């Protein structure tokens, strides 16, 4: 991992087809940085950078609207939003949903996550986000941005991971 250089600004922009490798790297690395202790070791046998790259090819080739944060020529964060979804037995309570927001750990606290969030969902825009119940850092970030838990909870049986919904 390279260290962050504060003298190099970041850019927030729409993802393009050539961003597959960078998006997959951020997605996989951020998941590992965040969930390595929350998921069983066997999870990482199939959740590989290669499998994420194949998924990102499908998503970007299929027209997924993704926003990236780039510093220099390196993607350091990703965000995806869209229509509110039913998760488990929980019907959506907002028309908009933040599906994903990931920033590499060495860029936490730099404002990149905040910039991504504000780009895909303007401040005070009503929306929902599902976040891992044990991901305290992410939950504090969303609460600072007026997303509050509404009591909805879902356990992803495939991952064995509990998620809670935050809304604003």
Number of C-alpha atoms within 10 A of each C-alpha: 6 5 7 13 10 10 6 9 9 21 17 17 14 14 22 15 13 11 17 20 18 21 28 23 22 23 25 22 19 19 16 16 12 19 15 14 9 14 15 12 9 8 12 13 8 10 13 15 17 14 13 20 19 13 14 22 18 13 15 18 13 10 11 15 15 19 22 29 24 19 19 12 9 14 23 28 29 28 25 19 21 17 14 18 17 10 16 10 9 12 11 17 17 16 12 19 23 19 16 16 21 25 24 22 15 12 17 15 10 13 11 24 22 15 17 24 22 14 16 19 19 11 12 11 13 16 21 26 26 21 23 20 16 15 14 11 10 16 22 13 13 20 15 10 16 16 20 18 19 13 9 15 20 18 15 13 8 7 11 11 16 16 19 19 23 22 22 19
